[in-house]
Amino acid sequence: MKKNPHKRVCHIFGAGERVSAEALQRPADGDLVIAADGGYSWVTELGAADEAFLADIFVGDFDSAAESAAEIRERCAKTGTTVVELPVVKDDTDTGVCVQEGAKRGYKTFYIYGGTGGRWDHTIANLQLLTHIAREGGRGFLIGAEICATTVNAGEKITIAGKPDGHLSVFSAGGNAEGVSIRGAKYETEDVTLRDDYALGVSNSFTAPETSIACKKGTLLVTGEFLPKDVS
């Protein structure tokens, strides 16, 4: 198994679809765990079996939580979990505030679980959040039940050790993405432009031990059958 290349990770757990145990990356020493509102139930269950998953911070307005605000505050007090209580009416999502809390503490890499499934608007918001993280100099991963998404920013190249013949798609994350190169995939490119109104990069697949994706200008959204540990 490829060693996880991402140092000091902020793990965010939302209230969306849950992933398998194999898709979860166990938080390491120095990592940060944040429960986004209804994701607190999931983190609590995981933490009962492995204290590494216990939430360091709870963020939310309690609108999707399974327990009452009083119950969550009481449990957080017992576990030493910081509570960041948000108003229901606000200009950001709970997950977006989680990223802000992680960034305040110096984290640049974010693993977002429970951020897909259910409402499409929240999934789209989390995909946009990956782009925001990239443009702030970090890297985000949105990890779903069958798929993962991340970004490639201007001047960057990533390599992915993807599942053989597993699916891979590359999109522009707003405006044109120029100088796009893909190597080690069924459909390779060199210095092409991807637009945000035409899905030229959809439905590719991994064909080599490592697939590389680079971008000279703009930001790419990359989705497929891989996990953060497969990306460097």
HELIX and SHEET records of a PDB file:
HELIX    1   1 ALA A   21  ALA A   23  5                                   3    
HELIX    2   2 GLY A   39  ALA A   49  1                                  11    
HELIX    3   3 GLU A   51  PHE A   53  5                                   3    
HELIX    4   4 ALA A   69  THR A   79  1                                  11    
HELIX    5   5 ASP A   94  LYS A  104  1                                  11    
HELIX    6   6 TRP A  120  ARG A  135  1                                  16    
HELIX    7   7 PRO A  228  ASP A  230  5                                   3    
SHEET    1   A10 THR A  82  GLU A  85  0                                        
SHEET    2   A10 ILE A  57  GLY A  60  1                                        
SHEET    3   A10 LEU A  32  ALA A  36  1                                        
SHEET    4   A10 VAL A   9  PHE A  13  1                                        
SHEET    5   A10 THR A 109  TYR A 113  1                                        
SHEET    6   A10 ARG A 139  ILE A 143  1                                        
SHEET    7   A10 CYS A 148  ASN A 153 -1                                        
SHEET    8   A10 THR A 219  GLY A 224 -1                                        
SHEET    9   A10 HIS A 167  SER A 172 -1                                        
SHEET   10   A10 ASN A 204  SER A 205 -1                                        
SHEET    1   B 4 GLU A 156  ILE A 160  0                                        
SHEET    2   B 4 THR A 211  CYS A 215 -1                                        
SHEET    3   B 4 ALA A 177  ARG A 183 -1                                        
SHEET    4   B 4 THR A 189  LEU A 194 -1                                        
END                                                                             
